[in-house]
Amino acid sequence: RDSSLTRLLKNALGGNSKTIMMAAISPADINYEETLSTLKFADRVKRIKTSACVNESPTDKIIRELREENARLKRILGGGNIPEAPASLSEEEKAKMKQELEEEIRAELLENERELKDSQQSAEETRAQLKKHEE
């Protein structure tokens, strides 16, 4: 529709937000048509389903995901929650597998930290360029 009310509510009803609709109606019989119109509009509005999600830039999303991954890897290394090896392996083979897994996790952690640092630098450079263009 092309009404002014629809234009006013466009972002709230179809955007990335949670919305509450309140309809003000009158019990007076002289306002019957307006009340009916309001109730019909409110009925249509309550059928609209929106799903709000966090607005996040791709860079910030990568940084958040890398931090979460780093925290998970650090918990694994620090807490010793490394998966158990099969019982059919000898103690020497189990120790070797555990060492290889720890090295793999440390390498992944270092790579994530490098990517995190690069993403943060890139984000800072972009912010600096935007600030420079605004001035």
N, CA, C and O atoms as a Tinker XYZ file with bonds, in Angstrom:
   540  protein
     1  N      0.825000   -1.195000    0.000000    73     2
     2  CA     0.000000    0.000000    0.000000    64     1     3
     3  C      0.854000    1.238000    0.000000    63     2     4     5
     4  O      2.042000    1.194000    0.321000    81     3
     5  N      0.247000    2.329000   -0.358000    73     3     6
     6  CA     0.984000    3.576000   -0.468000    64     5     7
     7  C      0.434000    4.627000    0.491000    63     6     8     9
     8  O      0.395000    5.809000    0.150000    81     7
     9  N      0.009000    4.213000    1.688000    73     7    10
    10  CA    -0.522000    5.175000    2.642000    64     9    11
    11  C      0.604000    5.733000    3.507000    63    10    12    13
    12  O      1.680000    5.144000    3.605000    81    11
    13  N      0.342000    6.866000    4.126000    73    11    14
    14  CA     1.373000    7.487000    4.963000    64    13    15
    15  C      1.662000    6.635000    6.201000    63    14    16    17
    16  O      2.805000    6.596000    6.656000    81    15
    17  N      0.656000    5.951000    6.755000    73    15    18
    18  CA     0.874000    5.086000    7.912000    64    17    19
    19  C      1.788000    3.917000    7.548000    63    18    20    21
    20  O      2.677000    3.555000    8.319000    81    19
    21  N      1.570000    3.339000    6.392000    73    19    22
    22  CA     2.417000    2.232000    5.940000    64    21    23
    23  C      3.855000    2.704000    5.760000    63    22    24    25
    24  O      4.791000    2.003000    6.145000    81    23
    25  N      4.038000    3.896000    5.172000    73    23    26
    26  CA     5.387000    4.442000    4.999000    64    25    27
    27  C      6.048000    4.696000    6.342000    63    26    28    29
    28  O      7.242000    4.440000    6.501000    81    27
    29  N      5.286000    5.199000    7.316000    73    27    30
    30  CA     5.844000    5.460000    8.643000    64    29    31
    31  C      6.288000    4.169000    9.341000    63    30    32    33
    32  O      7.312000    4.139000   10.024000    81    31
    33  N      5.514000    3.127000    9.159000    73    31    34
    34  CA     5.787000    1.861000    9.841000    64    33    35
    35  C      6.628000    0.896000    9.017000    63    34    36    37
    36  O      6.860000   -0.236000    9.444000    81    35
    37  N      7.086000    1.321000    7.849000    73    35    38
    38  CA     7.796000    0.426000    6.925000    64    37    39
    39  C      8.982000   -0.273000    7.588000    63    38    40    41
    40  O      9.096000   -1.496000    7.506000    81    39
    41  N      9.861000    0.480000    8.239000    73    39    42
    42  CA    11.037000   -0.127000    8.857000    64    41    43
    43  C     10.678000   -1.008000   10.045000    63    42    44    45
    44  O     11.303000   -2.045000   10.265000    81    43
    45  N      9.672000   -0.597000   10.811000    73    43    46
    46  CA     9.291000   -1.371000   11.986000    64    45    47
    47  C      8.617000   -2.685000   11.599000    63    46    48    49
    48  O      8.867000   -3.719000   12.220000    81    47
    49  N      7.771000   -2.648000   10.583000    73    47    50
    50  CA     7.007000   -3.840000   10.238000    64    49    51
    51  C      7.781000   -4.812000    9.358000    63    50    52    53
    52  O      7.542000   -6.017000    9.430000    81    51
    53  N      8.675000   -4.338000    8.552000    73    51    54
    54  CA     9.386000   -5.232000    7.655000    64    53    55
    55  C     10.877000   -5.245000    7.898000    63    54    56    57
    56  O     11.617000   -5.940000    7.201000    81    55
    57  N     11.322000   -4.490000    8.869000    73    55    58
    58  CA    12.746000   -4.352000    9.099000    64    57    59
    59  C     13.294000   -5.337000   10.100000    63    58    60    61
    60  O     12.680000   -6.357000   10.413000    81    59
    61  N     14.443000   -5.008000   10.581000    73    59    62
    62  CA    15.175000   -5.865000   11.497000    64    61    63
    63  C     14.944000   -5.374000   12.923000    63    62    64    65
    64  O     15.864000   -4.891000   13.583000    81    63
    65  N     13.701000   -5.506000   13.389000    73    63    66
    66  CA    13.375000   -5.032000   14.730000    64    65    67
    67  C     12.186000   -5.804000   15.289000    63    66    68    69
    68  O     11.419000   -6.432000   14.559000    81    67
    69  N     12.067000   -5.734000   16.589000    73    67    70
    70  CA    10.881000   -6.282000   17.247000    64    69    71
    71  C      9.901000   -5.129000   17.385000    63    70    72    73
    72  O     10.293000   -4.022000   17.754000    81    71
    73  N      8.631000   -5.377000   17.093000    73    71    74
    74  CA     7.645000   -4.309000   17.051000    64    73    75
    75  C      6.413000   -4.701000   17.848000    63    74    76    77
    76  O      5.975000   -5.851000   17.821000    81    75
    77  N      5.864000   -3.729000   18.555000    73    75    78
    78  CA     4.594000   -3.911000   19.264000    64    77    79
    79  C      3.593000   -2.960000   18.627000    63    78    80    81
    80  O      3.882000   -1.778000   18.440000    81    79
    81  N      2.429000   -3.471000   18.297000    73    79    82
    82  CA     1.380000   -2.658000   17.675000    64    81    83
    83  C      0.267000   -2.473000   18.679000    63    82    84    85
    84  O     -0.260000   -3.446000   19.220000    81    83
    85  N     -0.095000   -1.221000   18.930000    73    83    86
    86  CA    -1.222000   -0.909000   19.802000    64    85    87
    87  C     -2.249000   -0.162000   18.958000    63    86    88    89
    88  O     -1.914000    0.795000   18.260000    81    87
    89  N     -3.474000   -0.597000   19.028000    73    87    90
    90  CA    -4.535000    0.052000   18.265000    64    89    91
    91  C     -5.448000    0.793000   19.236000    63    90    92    93
    92  O     -5.962000    0.207000   20.189000    81    91
    93  N     -5.643000    2.083000   18.987000    73    91    94
    94  CA    -6.540000    2.890000   19.821000    64    93    95
    95  C     -7.895000    2.965000   19.124000    63    94    96    97
    96  O     -8.009000    3.453000   17.999000    81    95
    97  N     -8.912000    2.474000   19.814000    73    95    98
    98  CA   -10.262000    2.470000   19.233000    64    97    99
    99  C    -11.220000    3.198000   20.174000    63    98   100   101
   100  O    -10.914000    3.428000   21.344000    81    99
   101  N    -12.353000    3.543000   19.650000    73    99   102
   102  CA   -13.341000    4.291000   20.423000    64   101   103
   103  C    -14.645000    3.494000   20.501000    63   102   104   105
   104  O    -15.057000    2.872000   19.522000    81   103
   105  N    -15.291000    3.515000   21.674000    73   103   106
   106  CA   -16.576000    2.823000   21.793000    64   105   107
   107  C    -17.759000    3.649000   21.245000    63   106   108   109
   108  O    -18.883000    3.154000   21.164000    81   107
   109  N    -17.493000    4.890000   20.879000    73   107   110
   110  CA   -18.582000    5.769000   20.396000    64   109   111
   111  C    -19.043000    5.315000   19.019000    63   110   112   113
   112  O    -18.237000    4.931000   18.172000    81   111
   113  N    -20.361000    5.367000   18.812000    73   111   114
   114  CA   -20.906000    4.900000   17.535000    64   113   115
   115  C    -20.585000    5.830000   16.363000    63   114   116   117
   116  O    -20.661000    5.408000   15.209000    81   115
   117  N    -20.228000    7.080000   16.636000    73   115   118
   118  CA   -19.878000    7.976000   15.532000    64   117   119
   119  C    -18.485000    7.642000   14.960000    63   118   120   121
   120  O    -18.152000    8.064000   13.852000    81   119
   121  N    -17.694000    6.898000   15.704000    73   119   122
   122  CA   -16.361000    6.508000   15.246000    64   121   123
   123  C    -16.330000    5.062000   14.742000    63   122   124   125
   124  O    -15.259000    4.463000   14.639000    81   123
   125  N    -17.491000    4.508000   14.431000    73   123   126
   126  CA   -17.588000    3.106000   14.030000    64   125   127
   127  C    -16.685000    2.775000   12.841000    63   126   128   129
   128  O    -15.931000    1.803000   12.891000    81   127
   129  N    -16.755000    3.571000   11.778000    73   127   130
   130  CA   -15.970000    3.286000   10.564000    64   129   131
   131  C    -14.468000    3.326000   10.846000    63   130   132   133
   132  O    -13.714000    2.462000   10.398000    81   131
   133  N    -14.052000    4.338000   11.592000    73   131   134
   134  CA   -12.632000    4.472000   11.905000    64   133   135
   135  C    -12.167000    3.326000   12.808000    63   134   136   137
   136  O    -11.072000    2.796000   12.617000    81   135
   137  N    -12.982000    2.943000   13.779000    73   135   138
   138  CA   -12.646000    1.837000   14.668000    64   137   139
   139  C    -12.541000    0.529000   13.889000    63   138   140   141
   140  O    -11.617000   -0.256000   14.102000    81   139
   141  N    -13.479000    0.306000   12.999000    73   139   142
   142  CA   -13.456000   -0.899000   12.178000    64   141   143
   143  C    -12.208000   -0.936000   11.305000    63   142   144   145
   144  O    -11.550000   -1.971000   11.198000    81   143
   145  N    -11.884000    0.189000   10.685000    73   143   146
   146  CA   -10.693000    0.271000    9.849000    64   145   147
   147  C     -9.430000   -0.001000   10.674000    63   146   148   149
   148  O     -8.527000   -0.703000   10.220000    81   147
   149  N     -9.373000    0.555000   11.881000    73   147   150
   150  CA    -8.222000    0.347000   12.767000    64   149   151
   151  C     -8.093000   -1.116000   13.164000    63   150   152   153
   152  O     -6.990000   -1.664000   13.175000    81   151
   153  N     -9.221000   -1.753000   13.490000    73   151   154
   154  CA    -9.189000   -3.162000   13.875000    64   153   155
   155  C     -8.765000   -4.058000   12.706000    63   154   156   157
   156  O     -8.046000   -5.037000   12.906000    81   155
   157  N     -9.202000   -3.729000   11.499000    73   155   158
   158  CA    -8.781000   -4.504000   10.327000    64   157   159
   159  C     -7.280000   -4.349000   10.099000    63   158   160   161
   160  O     -6.579000   -5.318000    9.808000    81   159
   161  N     -6.800000   -3.113000   10.237000    73   159   162
   162  CA    -5.361000   -2.874000   10.070000    64   161   163
   163  C     -4.570000   -3.643000   11.131000    63   162   164   165
   164  O     -3.574000   -4.290000   10.809000    81   163
   165  N     -5.006000   -3.578000   12.392000    73   163   166
   166  CA    -4.318000   -4.271000   13.476000    64   165   167
   167  C     -4.313000   -5.784000   13.235000    63   166   168   169
   168  O     -3.333000   -6.461000   13.544000    81   167
   169  N     -5.416000   -6.312000   12.680000    73   167   170
   170  CA    -5.485000   -7.737000   12.379000    64   169   171
   171  C     -4.464000   -8.125000   11.310000    63   170   172   173
   172  O     -3.811000   -9.164000   11.412000    81   171
   173  N     -4.334000   -7.277000   10.281000    73   171   174
   174  CA    -3.336000   -7.556000    9.231000    64   173   175
   175  C     -1.916000   -7.456000    9.791000    63   174   176   177
   176  O     -1.044000   -8.252000    9.442000    81   175
   177  N     -1.695000   -6.468000   10.664000    73   175   178
   178  CA    -0.356000   -6.258000   11.226000    64   177   179
   179  C      0.061000   -7.437000   12.104000    63   178   180   181
   180  O      1.225000   -7.836000   12.090000    81   179
   181  N     -0.884000   -7.999000   12.872000    73   179   182
   182  CA    -0.496000   -9.088000   13.782000    64   181   183
   183  C     -0.102000  -10.360000   13.032000    63   182   184   185
   184  O      0.527000  -11.247000   13.610000    81   183
   185  N     -0.463000  -10.457000   11.760000    73   183   186
   186  CA    -0.073000  -11.620000   10.953000    64   185   187
   187  C      1.343000  -11.497000   10.395000    63   186   188   189
   188  O      1.905000  -12.469000    9.892000    81   187
   189  N      1.910000  -10.307000   10.487000    73   187   190
   190  CA     3.267000  -10.089000    9.974000    64   189   191
   191  C      4.261000  -10.702000   10.947000    63   190   192   193
   192  O      4.210000  -10.427000   12.146000    81   191
   193  N      5.155000  -11.522000   10.444000    73   191   194
   194  CA     6.178000  -12.156000   11.274000    64   193   195
   195  C      7.532000  -11.570000   10.886000    63   194   196   197
   196  O      7.926000  -11.606000    9.721000    81   195
   197  N      8.227000  -11.038000   11.866000    73   195   198
   198  CA     9.575000  -10.524000   11.628000    64   197   199
   199  C     10.561000  -11.331000   12.457000    63   198   200   201
   200  O     10.210000  -11.885000   13.498000    81   199
   201  N     11.775000  -11.388000   11.990000    73   199   202
   202  CA    12.814000  -12.050000   12.778000    64   201   203
   203  C     13.989000  -11.090000   12.877000    63   202   204   205
   204  O     14.671000  -10.806000   11.892000    81   203
   205  N     14.204000  -10.604000   14.077000    73   203   206
   206  CA    15.281000   -9.649000   14.307000    64   205   207
   207  C     16.595000  -10.387000   14.492000    63   206   208   209
   208  O     16.644000  -11.447000   15.115000    81   207
   209  N     17.647000   -9.820000   13.951000    73   207   210
   210  CA    18.989000  -10.378000   14.167000    64   209   211
   211  C     19.947000   -9.215000   14.378000    63   210   212   213
   212  O     19.651000   -8.074000   14.021000    81   211
   213  N     21.073000   -9.514000   14.950000    73   211   214
   214  CA    22.063000   -8.491000   15.270000    64   213   215
   215  C     22.687000   -7.967000   13.983000    63   214   216   217
   216  O     23.142000   -8.741000   13.142000    81   215
   217  N     22.703000   -6.649000   13.841000    73   215   218
   218  CA    23.392000   -6.035000   12.708000    64   217   219
   219  C     24.885000   -6.069000   13.010000    63   218   220   221
   220  O     25.342000   -5.499000   14.001000    81   219
   221  N     25.629000   -6.735000   12.158000    73   219   222
   222  CA    27.050000   -6.934000   12.417000    64   221   223
   223  C     27.791000   -6.877000   11.090000    63   222   224   225
   224  O     27.412000   -7.535000   10.121000    81   223
   225  N     28.841000   -6.091000   11.064000    73   223   226
   226  CA    29.619000   -6.001000    9.831000    64   225   227
   227  C     30.368000   -7.316000    9.623000    63   226   228   229
   228  O     30.648000   -8.021000   10.592000    81   227
   229  N     30.693000   -7.654000    8.386000    73   227   230
   230  CA    31.418000   -8.904000    8.124000    64   229   231
   231  C     32.742000   -8.990000    8.886000    63   230   232   233
   232  O     33.121000  -10.060000    9.363000    81   231
   233  N     33.441000   -7.863000    8.998000    73   231   234
   234  CA    34.716000   -7.856000    9.723000    64   233   235
   235  C     34.496000   -8.152000   11.199000    63   234   236   237
   236  O     35.204000   -8.970000   11.787000    81   235
   237  N     33.508000   -7.482000   11.800000    73   235   238
   238  CA    33.214000   -7.726000   13.211000    64   237   239
   239  C     32.758000   -9.163000   13.443000    63   238   240   241
   240  O     33.062000   -9.748000   14.483000    81   239
   241  N     32.035000   -9.735000   12.487000    73   239   242
   242  CA    31.586000  -11.122000   12.610000    64   241   243
   243  C     32.782000  -12.075000   12.596000    63   242   244   245
   244  O     32.849000  -13.005000   13.400000    81   243
   245  N     33.720000  -11.841000   11.684000    73   243   246
   246  CA    34.920000  -12.688000   11.614000    64   245   247
   247  C     35.707000  -12.579000   12.907000    63   246   248   249
   248  O     36.165000  -13.587000   13.446000    81   247
   249  N     35.867000  -11.349000   13.412000    73   247   250
   250  CA    36.610000  -11.146000   14.668000    64   249   251
   251  C     35.936000  -11.881000   15.805000    63   250   252   253
   252  O     36.604000  -12.557000   16.587000    81   251
   253  N     34.601000  -11.759000   15.912000    73   251   254
   254  CA    33.874000  -12.447000   16.987000    64   253   255
   255  C     34.025000  -13.959000   16.881000    63   254   256   257
   256  O     34.276000  -14.632000   17.880000    81   255
   257  N     33.872000  -14.505000   15.647000    73   255   258
   258  CA    33.991000  -15.952000   15.455000    64   257   259
   259  C     35.393000  -16.451000   15.775000    63   258   260   261
   260  O     35.544000  -17.520000   16.367000    81   259
   261  N     36.423000  -15.695000   15.395000    73   259   262
   262  CA    37.796000  -16.105000   15.697000    64   261   263
   263  C     38.058000  -16.077000   17.202000    63   262   264   265
   264  O     38.727000  -16.960000   17.738000    81   263
   265  N     37.528000  -15.063000   17.875000    73   263   266
   266  CA    37.696000  -15.010000   19.334000    64   265   267
   267  C     37.013000  -16.205000   20.011000    63   266   268   269
   268  O     37.561000  -16.803000   20.936000    81   267
   269  N     35.812000  -16.541000   19.536000    73   267   270
   270  CA    35.107000  -17.697000   20.099000    64   269   271
   271  C     35.891000  -18.985000   19.856000    63   270   272   273
   272  O     36.013000  -19.824000   20.748000    81   271
   273  N     36.422000  -19.134000   18.638000    73   271   274
   274  CA    37.205000  -20.322000   18.300000    64   273   275
   275  C     38.473000  -20.390000   19.150000    63   274   276   277
   276  O     38.841000  -21.463000   19.630000    81   275
   277  N     39.144000  -19.246000   19.339000    73   275   278
   278  CA    40.344000  -19.214000   20.173000    64   277   279
   279  C     40.021000  -19.601000   21.610000    63   278   280   281
   280  O     40.756000  -20.368000   22.231000    81   279
   281  N     38.933000  -19.076000   22.132000    73   279   282
   282  CA    38.533000  -19.413000   23.501000    64   281   283
   283  C     38.254000  -20.912000   23.621000    63   282   284   285
   284  O     38.635000  -21.541000   24.608000    81   283
   285  N     37.588000  -21.483000   22.615000    73   283   286
   286  CA    37.291000  -22.920000   22.640000    64   285   287
   287  C     38.579000  -23.737000   22.607000    63   286   288   289
   288  O     38.725000  -24.704000   23.355000    81   287
   289  N     39.511000  -23.348000   21.742000    73   287   290
   290  CA    40.780000  -24.089000   21.634000    64   289   291
   291  C     41.597000  -23.965000   22.916000    63   290   292   293
   292  O     42.229000  -24.930000   23.347000    81   291
   293  N     41.585000  -22.776000   23.526000    73   291   294
   294  CA    42.316000  -22.596000   24.786000    64   293   295
   295  C     41.710000  -23.447000   25.903000    63   294   296   297
   296  O     42.431000  -23.994000   26.738000    81   295
   297  N     40.366000  -23.555000   25.910000    73   295   298
   298  CA    39.719000  -24.421000   26.913000    64   297   299
   299  C     40.138000  -25.869000   26.722000    63   298   300   301
   300  O     40.393000  -26.588000   27.688000    81   299
   301  N     40.205000  -26.293000   25.452000    73   299   302
   302  CA    40.602000  -27.674000   25.180000    64   301   303
   303  C     42.018000  -27.920000   25.660000    63   302   304   305
   304  O     42.295000  -28.924000   26.317000    81   303
   305  N     42.923000  -26.993000   25.327000    73   303   306
   306  CA    44.321000  -27.163000   25.734000    64   305   307
   307  C     44.496000  -27.049000   27.239000    63   306   308   309
   308  O     45.214000  -27.845000   27.845000    81   307
   309  N     43.846000  -26.067000   27.844000    73   307   310
   310  CA    44.011000  -25.827000   29.276000    64   309   311
   311  C     43.320000  -26.853000   30.142000    63   310   312   313
   312  O     43.841000  -27.233000   31.190000    81   311
   313  N     42.176000  -27.301000   29.730000    73   311   314
   314  CA    41.400000  -28.221000   30.550000    64   313   315
   315  C     41.709000  -29.677000   30.300000    63   314   316   317
   316  O     41.235000  -30.546000   31.033000    81   315
   317  N     42.486000  -29.955000   29.289000    73   315   318
   318  CA    42.803000  -31.341000   28.981000    64   317   319
   319  C     41.616000  -32.108000   28.443000    63   318   320   321
   320  O     41.551000  -33.327000   28.596000    81   319
   321  N     40.683000  -31.428000   27.820000    73   319   322
   322  CA    39.491000  -32.076000   27.277000    64   321   323
   323  C     39.734000  -32.613000   25.873000    63   322   324   325
   324  O     38.864000  -32.531000   25.006000    81   323
   325  N     40.879000  -33.142000   25.666000    73   323   326
   326  CA    41.211000  -33.688000   24.358000    64   325   327
   327  C     40.545000  -35.057000   24.244000    63   326   328   329
   328  O     40.615000  -35.856000   25.177000    81   327
   329  N     39.905000  -35.333000   23.118000    73   327   330
   330  CA    39.196000  -36.605000   22.961000    64   329   331
   331  C     40.099000  -37.809000   23.218000    63   330   332   333
   332  O     41.289000  -37.789000   22.904000    81   331
   333  N     39.519000  -38.840000   23.788000    73   331   334
   334  CA    40.260000  -40.059000   24.107000    64   333   335
   335  C     40.555000  -40.861000   22.847000    63   334   336   337
   336  O     39.762000  -40.892000   21.907000    81   335
   337  N     41.710000  -41.504000   22.853000    73   335   338
   338  CA    42.095000  -42.368000   21.741000    64   337   339
   339  C     41.437000  -43.735000   21.936000    63   338   340   341
   340  O     41.072000  -44.087000   23.058000    81   339
   341  N     41.283000  -44.495000   20.873000    73   339   342
   342  CA    40.696000  -45.830000   20.988000    64   341   343
   343  C     41.493000  -46.719000   21.949000    63   342   344   345
   344  O     42.713000  -46.588000   22.055000    81   343
   345  N     40.802000  -47.618000   22.645000    73   343   346
   346  CA    41.433000  -48.488000   23.641000    64   345   347
   347  C     42.400000  -49.481000   23.014000    63   346   348   349
   348  O     43.279000  -49.996000   23.706000    81   347
   349  N     42.262000  -49.762000   21.732000    73   347   350
   350  CA    43.113000  -50.756000   21.084000    64   349   351
   351  C     44.535000  -50.251000   20.839000    63   350   352   353
   352  O     45.408000  -51.040000   20.475000    81   351
   353  N     44.785000  -48.964000   21.028000    73   351   354
   354  CA    46.119000  -48.409000   20.799000    64   353   355
   355  C     46.991000  -48.572000   22.037000    63   354   356   357
   356  O     46.500000  -48.612000   23.165000    81   355
   357  N     48.293000  -48.665000   21.799000    73   355   358
   358  CA    49.229000  -48.754000   22.924000    64   357   359
   359  C     49.367000  -47.380000   23.569000    63   358   360   361
   360  O     48.968000  -46.370000   22.990000    81   359
   361  N     49.932000  -47.351000   24.766000    73   359   362
   362  CA    50.115000  -46.092000   25.484000    64   361   363
   363  C     51.010000  -45.139000   24.692000    63   362   364   365
   364  O     50.789000  -43.928000   24.684000    81   363
   365  N     52.005000  -45.689000   24.038000    73   363   366
   366  CA    52.917000  -44.871000   23.237000    64   365   367
   367  C     52.177000  -44.220000   22.056000    63   366   368   369
   368  O     52.388000  -43.047000   21.748000    81   367
   369  N     51.308000  -45.002000   21.403000    73   367   370
   370  CA    50.534000  -44.478000   20.276000    64   369   371
   371  C     49.537000  -43.411000   20.749000    63   370   372   373
   372  O     49.322000  -42.400000   20.081000    81   371
   373  N     48.936000  -43.665000   21.918000    73   371   374
   374  CA    48.005000  -42.688000   22.477000    64   373   375
   375  C     48.719000  -41.388000   22.799000    63   374   376   377
   376  O     48.211000  -40.308000   22.496000    81   375
   377  N     49.896000  -41.481000   23.411000    73   375   378
   378  CA    50.666000  -40.288000   23.751000    64   377   379
   379  C     51.063000  -39.526000   22.489000    63   378   380   381
   380  O     51.026000  -38.296000   22.464000    81   379
   381  N     51.443000  -40.261000   21.443000    73   379   382
   382  CA    51.827000  -39.628000   20.184000    64   381   383
   383  C     50.623000  -38.925000   19.552000    63   382   384   385
   384  O     50.749000  -37.799000   19.071000    81   383
   385  N     49.455000  -39.581000   19.549000    73   383   386
   386  CA    48.243000  -38.973000   18.993000    64   385   387
   387  C     47.857000  -37.720000   19.769000    63   386   388   389
   388  O     47.466000  -36.711000   19.183000    81   387
   389  N     47.972000  -37.795000   21.101000    73   387   390
   390  CA    47.624000  -36.652000   21.934000    64   389   391
   391  C     48.560000  -35.488000   21.643000    63   390   392   393
   392  O     48.119000  -34.343000   21.543000    81   391
   393  N     49.847000  -35.774000   21.506000    73   391   394
   394  CA    50.823000  -34.724000   21.211000    64   393   395
   395  C     50.540000  -34.093000   19.836000    63   394   396   397
   396  O     50.588000  -32.872000   19.685000    81   395
   397  N     50.245000  -34.939000   18.842000    73   395   398
   398  CA    49.939000  -34.423000   17.502000    64   397   399
   399  C     48.684000  -33.548000   17.525000    63   398   400   401
   400  O     48.636000  -32.503000   16.877000    81   399
   401  N     47.682000  -33.981000   18.269000    73   399   402
   402  CA    46.450000  -33.217000   18.374000    64   401   403
   403  C     46.694000  -31.875000   19.066000    63   402   404   405
   404  O     46.161000  -30.850000   18.641000    81   403
   405  N     47.497000  -31.882000   20.125000    73   403   406
   406  CA    47.824000  -30.635000   20.817000    64   405   407
   407  C     48.577000  -29.688000   19.890000    63   406   408   409
   408  O     48.306000  -28.487000   19.878000    81   407
   409  N     49.521000  -30.217000   19.113000    73   407   410
   410  CA    50.273000  -29.387000   18.176000    64   409   411
   411  C     49.345000  -28.810000   17.105000    63   410   412   413
   412  O     49.471000  -27.648000   16.719000    81   411
   413  N     48.422000  -29.631000   16.639000    73   411   414
   414  CA    47.463000  -29.178000   15.632000    64   413   415
   415  C     46.576000  -28.067000   16.183000    63   414   416   417
   416  O     46.303000  -27.084000   15.494000    81   415
   417  N     46.130000  -28.224000   17.421000    73   415   418
   418  CA    45.284000  -27.213000   18.050000    64   417   419
   419  C     46.073000  -25.926000   18.259000    63   418   420   421
   420  O     45.555000  -24.835000   18.020000    81   419
   421  N     47.333000  -26.045000   18.706000    73   419   422
   422  CA    48.171000  -24.846000   18.900000    64   421   423
   423  C     48.392000  -24.121000   17.567000    63   422   424   425
   424  O     48.338000  -22.892000   17.511000    81   423
   425  N     48.640000  -24.880000   16.498000    73   423   426
   426  CA    48.839000  -24.270000   15.178000    64   425   427
   427  C     47.570000  -23.550000   14.729000    63   426   428   429
   428  O     47.631000  -22.443000   14.192000    81   427
   429  N     46.422000  -24.187000   14.953000    73   427   430
   430  CA    45.143000  -23.572000   14.584000    64   429   431
   431  C     44.905000  -22.308000   15.408000    63   430   432   433
   432  O     44.411000  -21.305000   14.892000    81   431
   433  N     45.258000  -22.364000   16.681000    73   431   434
   434  CA    45.115000  -21.209000   17.563000    64   433   435
   435  C     45.991000  -20.055000   17.087000    63   434   436   437
   436  O     45.538000  -18.911000   17.049000    81   435
   437  N     47.233000  -20.342000   16.724000    73   435   438
   438  CA    48.131000  -19.305000   16.224000    64   437   439
   439  C     47.613000  -18.702000   14.921000    63   438   440   441
   440  O     47.662000  -17.486000   14.732000    81   439
   441  N     47.122000  -19.543000   14.036000    73   439   442
   442  CA    46.569000  -19.068000   12.765000    64   441   443
   443  C     45.350000  -18.175000   13.014000    63   442   444   445
   444  O     45.195000  -17.135000   12.373000    81   443
   445  N     44.494000  -18.583000   13.940000    73   443   446
   446  CA    43.325000  -17.770000   14.277000    64   445   447
   447  C     43.739000  -16.424000   14.856000    63   446   448   449
   448  O     43.142000  -15.395000   14.539000    81   447
   449  N     44.765000  -16.432000   15.707000    73   447   450
   450  CA    45.227000  -15.178000   16.289000    64   449   451
   451  C     45.807000  -14.260000   15.210000    63   450   452   453
   452  O     45.620000  -13.044000   15.263000    81   451
   453  N     46.513000  -14.844000   14.228000    73   451   454
   454  CA    47.027000  -14.043000   13.114000    64   453   455
   455  C     45.884000  -13.440000   12.306000    63   454   456   457
   456  O     45.911000  -12.256000   11.970000    81   455
   457  N     44.885000  -14.252000   11.998000    73   455   458
   458  CA    43.725000  -13.764000   11.244000    64   457   459
   459  C     42.987000  -12.683000   12.030000    63   458   460   461
   460  O     42.534000  -11.691000   11.460000    81   459
   461  N     42.871000  -12.882000   13.331000    73   459   462
   462  CA    42.206000  -11.905000   14.188000    64   461   463
   463  C     42.956000  -10.579000   14.147000    63   462   464   465
   464  O     42.345000   -9.520000   14.008000    81   463
   465  N     44.265000  -10.637000   14.268000    73   463   466
   466  CA    45.086000   -9.424000   14.230000    64   465   467
   467  C     44.946000   -8.725000   12.879000    63   466   468   469
   468  O     44.793000   -7.505000   12.828000    81   467
   469  N     44.996000   -9.490000   11.784000    73   467   470
   470  CA    44.839000   -8.910000   10.444000    64   469   471
   471  C     43.463000   -8.265000   10.283000    63   470   472   473
   472  O     43.349000   -7.172000    9.729000    81   471
   473  N     42.421000   -8.942000   10.765000    73   471   474
   474  CA    41.056000   -8.402000   10.658000    64   473   475
   475  C     40.916000   -7.122000   11.469000    63   474   476   477
   476  O     40.273000   -6.171000   11.026000    81   475
   477  N     41.514000   -7.096000   12.650000    73   475   478
   478  CA    41.438000   -5.899000   13.472000    64   477   479
   479  C     42.183000   -4.741000   12.804000    63   478   480   481
   480  O     41.702000   -3.608000   12.818000    81   479
   481  N     43.349000   -5.017000   12.222000    73   479   482
   482  CA    44.099000   -3.979000   11.512000    64   481   483
   483  C     43.285000   -3.451000   10.334000    63   482   484   485
   484  O     43.202000   -2.243000   10.114000    81   483
   485  N     42.693000   -4.361000    9.591000    73   483   486
   486  CA    41.884000   -3.973000    8.438000    64   485   487
   487  C     40.705000   -3.114000    8.878000    63   486   488   489
   488  O     40.390000   -2.110000    8.240000    81   487
   489  N     40.062000   -3.506000    9.957000    73   487   490
   490  CA    38.921000   -2.743000   10.464000    64   489   491
   491  C     39.366000   -1.359000   10.923000    63   490   492   493
   492  O     38.676000   -0.373000   10.666000    81   491
   493  N     40.503000   -1.276000   11.594000    73   491   494
   494  CA    41.011000    0.017000   12.053000    64   493   495
   495  C     41.378000    0.913000   10.872000    63   494   496   497
   496  O     41.106000    2.113000   10.896000    81   495
   497  N     41.991000    0.337000    9.843000    73   495   498
   498  CA    42.343000    1.120000    8.659000    64   497   499
   499  C     41.089000    1.641000    7.960000    63   498   500   501
   500  O     41.047000    2.788000    7.515000    81   499
   501  N     40.070000    0.787000    7.867000    73   499   502
   502  CA    38.818000    1.200000    7.238000    64   501   503
   503  C     38.165000    2.328000    8.033000    63   502   504   505
   504  O     37.677000    3.300000    7.456000    81   503
   505  N     38.157000    2.196000    9.356000    73   503   506
   506  CA    37.578000    3.250000   10.195000    64   505   507
   507  C     38.348000    4.556000   10.039000    63   506   508   509
   508  O     37.752000    5.630000    9.970000    81   507
   509  N     39.688000    4.458000    9.984000    73   507   510
   510  CA    40.510000    5.657000    9.810000    64   509   511
   511  C     40.224000    6.326000    8.464000    63   510   512   513
   512  O     40.141000    7.552000    8.385000    81   511
   513  N     40.074000    5.525000    7.411000    73   511   514
   514  CA    39.763000    6.089000    6.087000    64   513   515
   515  C     38.395000    6.750000    6.096000    63   514   516   517
   516  O     38.223000    7.831000    5.532000    81   515
   517  N     37.415000    6.106000    6.735000    73   515   518
   518  CA    36.077000    6.704000    6.812000    64   517   519
   519  C     36.099000    8.010000    7.585000    63   518   520   521
   520  O     35.444000    8.979000    7.200000    81   519
   521  N     36.852000    8.034000    8.674000    73   519   522
   522  CA    36.952000    9.246000    9.476000    64   521   523
   523  C     37.625000   10.349000    8.674000    63   522   524   525
   524  O     37.235000   11.513000    8.756000    81   523
   525  N     38.647000    9.974000    7.892000    73   523   526
   526  CA    39.364000   10.949000    7.076000    64   525   527
   527  C     38.441000   11.534000    6.007000    63   526   528   529
   528  O     38.490000   12.734000    5.739000    81   527
   529  N     37.602000   10.697000    5.396000    73   527   530
   530  CA    36.668000   11.153000    4.371000    64   529   531
   531  C     35.552000   12.025000    4.956000    63   530   532   533
   532  O     35.036000   12.915000    4.280000    81   531
   533  N     35.188000   11.769000    6.205000    73   531   534
   534  CA    34.147000   12.569000    6.850000    64   533   535
   535  C     34.621000   13.976000    7.125000    63   534   536   537
   536  O     33.821000   14.912000    7.129000    81   535
   537  N     35.919000   14.140000    7.357000    73   535   538
   538  CA    36.476000   15.464000    7.667000    64   537   539
   539  C     36.625000   16.245000    6.437000    63   538   540
   540  O     37.078000   17.389000    6.483000    81   539
